[in-house]
């Protein structure tokens, strides 16, 4: 007697087979990387850094790497999409580097400097992946022929490369400010507002001067009446 599987079970099995097993997302989307950074924060820093001030700085730095530091960089300086193959290679590299750091014998300022250097080098390498895709996606003549995968550094999704819009090619500085400070900043035309304020102040000053002149001449007339 043959056993038959319900359609729902077959669908579930297909999904499990097709489910991606490779690396996914930008650095903060990789669970192994986050786990390694968390160990640096909870084990290495308390063990190797004794100065309270330095310990606070190192902890804050590592918390940022676990959190939205890389996604913020990707969206404030670029459009947030990076070449998948480049990021995958970088993830493997930073996994290895964080495991190496966990065995570090450096202490206090030397260890903090090492962590700062690690963040800087990693950010510059992520920049390569972000810039590589942005230049290709903004090339109107050839972007329709892009045939590679990119990673959404905010949504942690693997998508096909497509052409960028003009706003994506020239990331608006107001968006960068909004991301940095949290709230959306309305009326970003600072120059226009500044001109309006200067004109208003000029008008008030003109009225004050005219009023002073009128009062002066009125007083002069009273002297001769």
Beta strands, then each sheet from edge to edge (+ up, - down):
strand 1: 81-83
strand 2: 149-152
strand 3: 157-160
sheet 1: 1+ 2- 3+
end
